[in-house]
Amino acid sequence: MALFGEKASPQKAERALDVLRITVALLILIHGAFRLIAGGVAPFGVWLEGQGFPMGFAWALAVTLFELVGPVLMLARRWTSFAALGHAAILTLGMIMVHLPFGWFVVGAGRNGMEYSVILIVTLLTIAWAYWPERRRGS
């Protein structure tokens, strides 16, 4: 039995991907649900308008609704790649606007940096890649 260089079975890799997909979907769902329940959509819209986005409330509401619907789609394995790519785009913009000015580290050597955003974006892109529909040959 080799300790290193082992290749995961396809079944084990699929279960691991399921754990990743479900975990990330739940994290995003909680984020959107909290913003909605805590009354954070309007303040988010005001902040977006302050950053130069016209119709800030509409954008804030759209992002919040996507954070509620997208994870449900991911949990149901429906439109998973679309939902993951949408969340990756939202997080990338948020990372640039909010976290990039603070540097890399979220805690420790820095504060409020972008490292957590980067791992979420890479995870979402990985999920989108894994669930991207296969092209049928000869069609």
DAFEN-V558164 format. One record per backbone hydrogen bond with DSSP energy under -0.5 kcal/mol. CO is the residue of the C=O (numbers start at 1). NH is the residue of the N-H. If there is no record, write none. Layout:
CO_NH ; CO_NH
//
This chain:
9_13 ; 10_14 ; 11_15 ; 12_16 ; 13_17 ; 14_18 ; 15_19 ; 16_20 ; 17_21 ; 18_22 ; 19_23 ; 20_24 ; 21_25 ; 22_26 ; 23_27 ; 24_28 ; 25_29 ; 26_30 ; 27_31 ; 28_32 ; 29_33 ; 30_34 ; 31_35 ; 32_36 ; 33_37 ; 34_38 ; 35_40 ; 35_41 ; 36_39 ; 39_43 ; 40_44 ; 41_45 ; 42_46 ; 43_47 ; 44_48 ; 45_49 ; 46_50 ; 47_51 ; 48_51 ; 48_53 ; 49_52 ; 52_54 ; 53_56 ; 55_59 ; 56_60 ; 57_61 ; 58_62 ; 59_63 ; 60_64 ; 61_65 ; 62_66 ; 63_67 ; 64_68 ; 65_68 ; 65_69 ; 66_70 ; 68_72 ; 69_73 ; 70_74 ; 71_75 ; 72_76 ; 73_78 ; 74_77 ; 79_83 ; 80_84 ; 81_85 ; 82_86 ; 83_87 ; 84_88 ; 85_89 ; 86_90 ; 87_91 ; 88_92 ; 89_93 ; 90_94 ; 91_95 ; 92_96 ; 93_97 ; 94_98 ; 94_99 ; 95_100 ; 99_102 ; 100_103 ; 102_111 ; 103_114 ; 104_115 ; 105_113 ; 106_112 ; 107_109 ; 114_118 ; 115_119 ; 116_120 ; 117_121 ; 118_122 ; 119_123 ; 120_124 ; 121_125 ; 122_126 ; 123_127 ; 124_128 ; 125_129 ; 126_130 ; 127_131 ; 128_132 ; 129_132 ; 136_139
//
